[in-house]
Amino acid sequence: MQNLDHYEEFKDYDRFSMPDGIARVTAGSGGEAYLIDCKGKVALYDCGMAYCHDELLKNIKEKLSEWGYDKPDYALLSHTHYDHIGALPYIIETYPDIIVVAAPKAKKVFLSDGAKRTMKRLGEAAREDYGNKYQKSQEILVSPLRVDIAASDMQDIKIGKKTVRVVFTPGHTDCSVCYLILPDSIMFLSETTGVLRGPEYLTTAILKDYNQSIESAYKCKKIGAKTLIGSHFGTIPEYYNDRYYDLFLETAEKEKEAIVSLYNKGASFDELLECYKDMNWTVARSKVQPYEAFLENANYIIKHLVDKFGDKKEN
């Protein structure tokens, strides 16, 4: 495990400083949430983990009041992992008319009992790791969950005076999407293109498909949004936009080569896991992601890499 106890900040730059009309309403550790003032309507991007829903709802209410609104009109989901949509049942209960936007696959995930059991289990682990006394006494809900608009790739959705373009970016999950806010040229990135931890430090999360992740990075880079808001990070300095994508591509290749090379030399799965942990598990990460969730992701990532790129043999 790397002994990093914090994100590495860009010099003279505040990653939590948002563009006009964007407000960070994040609560607790492990997940992010943002409100987008679309001039006449408000959209909520992701909603973080379930355990801290009480703080999230308070943050949302306060920001809406400041902006002169009484409710969010849309919820934009990046994907269906518990740390991004865990609080959605509480959002829907509080704002039942909210219109939920996501990829079509998300709709199927929300109907899966197995997926909801995983959300609940990991949500409970996060509650025990990060929750306060009150939060630890609260049940983790995984219902109601729904998708009202199962968007298509590059679909434009008019919200207030803004246009929200849905950009499919599979790789982290099959349902991962970015949202491009127009005409502002602000893009909320999905986790498919990695989590920036600081200058020249990024971690990947290729759970489903390596090649799709690479294609998604090139796709987003070509779009060329002016402002990037990175998954689990905040705003990325504009001068670093292209480097962000290049760093993801470099890191993904290094990670693939490290795991596949060891596998081809006969390493056991436990040895591959130790290699992956050495590259990716840090003190800082333990403050925002339960170890159980990290291990679950690591298992998927390693299995995908060796199945797709490793020598075909019994190991």
Secondary structure as the mmCIF struct_conf table of DSSP 4:
data_model
#
loop_
_struct_conf.conf_type_id
_struct_conf.id
_struct_conf.beg_label_comp_id
_struct_conf.beg_label_asym_id
_struct_conf.beg_label_seq_id
_struct_conf.end_label_comp_id
_struct_conf.end_label_asym_id
_struct_conf.end_label_seq_id
STRN STRN1 GLN A 2 GLN A 2
BEND BEND1 HIS A 6 HIS A 6
HELX_LH_PP_P HELX_LH_PP_P1 TYR A 7 PHE A 10
TURN_TY1_P TURN_TY1_P1 LYS A 11 ASP A 12
TURN_TY1_P TURN_TY1_P2 ARG A 15 PHE A 16
HELX_LH_PP_P HELX_LH_PP_P2 SER A 17 PRO A 19
TURN_TY1_P TURN_TY1_P3 ASP A 20 GLY A 21
STRN STRN2 ILE A 22 ARG A 24
BEND BEND2 GLY A 28 GLY A 30
STRN STRN3 TYR A 34 ASP A 37
BEND BEND3 LYS A 39 LYS A 41
STRN STRN4 VAL A 42 TYR A 45
STRN STRN5 GLY A 48 GLY A 48
BEND BEND4 ALA A 50 ALA A 50
TURN_TY1_P TURN_TY1_P4 TYR A 51 CYS A 52
HELX_RH_AL_P HELX_RH_AL_P1 HIS A 53 TRP A 67
TURN_TY1_P TURN_TY1_P5 GLY A 68 GLY A 68
BEND BEND5 ASP A 70 LYS A 71
STRN STRN6 TYR A 74 LEU A 76
BEND BEND6 SER A 78 SER A 78
HELX_RH_AL_P HELX_RH_AL_P2 TYR A 82 ILE A 85
TURN_TY1_P TURN_TY1_P6 GLY A 86 ALA A 87
HELX_RH_AL_P HELX_RH_AL_P3 LEU A 88 THR A 94
BEND BEND7 TYR A 95 TYR A 95
TURN_TY1_P TURN_TY1_P7 PRO A 96 ASP A 97
HELX_LH_PP_P HELX_LH_PP_P3 ILE A 98 ILE A 98
STRN STRN7 ILE A 99 ALA A 102
HELX_RH_AL_P HELX_RH_AL_P4 PRO A 104 PHE A 110
TURN_TY1_P TURN_TY1_P8 LEU A 111 LEU A 111
HELX_RH_AL_P HELX_RH_AL_P5 ASP A 113 TYR A 130
HELX_RH_AL_P HELX_RH_AL_P6 LYS A 133 LYS A 136
TURN_TY1_P TURN_TY1_P9 SER A 137 SER A 137
BEND BEND8 GLN A 138 GLN A 138
BEND BEND9 PRO A 144 PRO A 144
BEND BEND10 ASP A 148 ASP A 148
STRN STRN8 ILE A 149 ALA A 150
HELX_LH_PP_P HELX_LH_PP_P4 ALA A 151 SER A 152
TURN_TY1_P TURN_TY1_P10 ASP A 153 MET A 154
STRN STRN9 ASP A 156 ILE A 159
TURN_TY1_P TURN_TY1_P11 GLY A 160 LYS A 161
STRN STRN10 LYS A 162 PHE A 168
TURN_TY1_P TURN_TY1_P12 PRO A 170 GLY A 171
BEND BEND11 HIS A 172 THR A 173
TURN_TY1_P TURN_TY1_P13 ASP A 174 CYS A 175
STRN STRN11 VAL A 177 LEU A 182
TURN_TY1_P TURN_TY1_P14 PRO A 183 SER A 185
STRN STRN12 ILE A 186 PHE A 188
HELX_RH_3T_P HELX_RH_3T_P1 GLU A 191 THR A 193
STRN STRN13 VAL A 195 GLY A 198
TURN_TY1_P TURN_TY1_P15 PRO A 199 GLU A 200
STRN STRN14 TYR A 201 THR A 203
BEND BEND12 LEU A 207 LYS A 208
HELX_RH_AL_P HELX_RH_AL_P7 TYR A 210 ILE A 223
BEND BEND13 LYS A 226 LYS A 226
STRN STRN15 THR A 227 GLY A 230
TURN_TY1_P TURN_TY1_P16 SER A 231 PHE A 233
STRN STRN16 GLY A 234 ILE A 236
HELX_LH_PP_P HELX_LH_PP_P5 PRO A 237 PRO A 237
HELX_RH_3T_P HELX_RH_3T_P2 GLU A 238 TYR A 240
HELX_RH_AL_P HELX_RH_AL_P8 ASN A 241 ASN A 264
TURN_TY1_P TURN_TY1_P17 LYS A 265 GLY A 266
HELX_RH_AL_P HELX_RH_AL_P9 PHE A 269 ASN A 280
STRN STRN17 THR A 282 THR A 282
HELX_RH_AL_P HELX_RH_AL_P10 VAL A 283 SER A 286
TURN_TY1_P TURN_TY1_P18 LYS A 287 VAL A 288
BEND BEND14 GLN A 289 GLN A 289
HELX_RH_AL_P HELX_RH_AL_P11 TYR A 291 PHE A 309
BEND BEND15 GLY A 310 GLY A 310
BEND BEND16 LYS A 312 LYS A 313
#
